[in-house]
Amino acid sequence: MRRLAVFLTTALLSTTLWAMHCPADMAKIDAMLSSHPPSDAAVLAQVQKLRAEGEELHKSGNHSKSVEVLGKALQLLEASE
């Protein structure tokens, strides 16, 4: 019983941590887009698409997938600098 309680507590905390990570990634993407947008229009469009998809995933509660998608957007932005 104790192991189950520890497992459930860990699972709950990890979900909460993922949820709090998404808005930070979205804010970082927004800041990078406003200060140094990619010069390539295709990269900019892809970043904007991934950012919107990440926000929708976050709102729907799929935080791990949201972090993954937002991470791809960040990678594209960092590579275009």
C-alpha positions as CSV (number, residue, x, y, z in Angstrom):
1,M,0.0,0.0,0.0
2,R,2.8,2.4,0.8
3,R,4.5,1.8,-2.6
4,L,1.2,2.6,-4.3
5,A,1.0,5.9,-2.4
6,V,4.5,6.8,-3.3
7,F,3.9,5.9,-6.9
8,L,0.7,7.9,-7.2
9,T,2.4,10.9,-5.5
10,T,5.3,10.8,-7.8
11,A,3.1,10.5,-10.9
12,L,1.0,13.4,-9.7
13,L,4.0,15.6,-9.1
14,S,5.6,14.7,-12.4
15,T,2.4,15.7,-14.3
16,T,2.3,19.0,-12.5
17,L,6.0,19.7,-13.3
18,W,5.3,19.0,-17.0
19,A,2.3,21.3,-16.9
20,M,4.4,24.1,-15.5
21,H,7.2,23.6,-18.1
22,C,4.9,24.2,-21.1
23,P,4.1,27.9,-20.4
24,A,7.8,28.6,-19.9
25,D,8.7,27.1,-23.2
26,M,5.9,29.0,-25.0
27,A,7.1,32.3,-23.4
28,K,10.7,31.5,-24.5
29,I,9.5,30.8,-28.1
30,D,7.5,34.1,-28.1
31,A,10.5,36.0,-26.8
32,M,12.8,34.5,-29.4
33,L,10.3,35.2,-32.2
34,S,9.9,38.9,-31.1
35,S,13.6,39.5,-30.7
36,H,15.3,37.4,-33.4
37,P,12.7,35.9,-35.8
38,P,14.1,33.4,-38.3
39,S,14.9,35.0,-41.7
40,D,13.6,31.9,-43.6
41,A,9.8,32.2,-43.9
42,A,9.4,28.4,-44.0
43,V,11.2,28.0,-40.7
44,L,9.1,30.8,-39.2
45,A,5.9,29.2,-40.3
46,Q,7.0,25.8,-38.9
47,V,7.9,27.3,-35.6
48,Q,4.6,29.2,-35.4
49,K,2.7,25.9,-36.2
50,L,4.6,23.9,-33.6
51,R,4.1,26.6,-31.0
52,A,0.3,26.7,-31.6
53,E,0.2,22.9,-31.5
54,G,2.1,22.8,-28.3
55,E,-0.3,25.3,-26.7
56,E,-3.3,23.2,-27.8
57,L,-1.7,20.0,-26.3
58,H,-1.0,21.9,-23.1
59,K,-4.6,23.1,-22.9
60,S,-5.9,19.6,-23.5
61,G,-3.7,18.2,-20.7
62,N,-1.2,16.3,-22.8
63,H,1.8,18.0,-21.3
64,S,4.5,15.5,-22.2
65,K,3.6,15.7,-25.9
66,S,3.4,19.5,-25.5
67,V,6.9,19.7,-24.1
68,E,8.1,17.5,-27.0
69,V,6.5,19.7,-29.7
70,L,7.6,23.0,-28.1
71,G,11.1,21.5,-27.8
72,K,11.1,21.0,-31.6
73,A,10.1,24.6,-32.1
74,L,12.9,25.8,-29.8
75,Q,15.4,23.6,-31.7
76,L,14.4,25.2,-35.0
77,L,14.7,28.6,-33.6
78,E,18.1,27.9,-32.1
79,A,19.3,26.4,-35.4
80,S,18.2,29.4,-37.4
81,E,20.3,31.9,-35.3
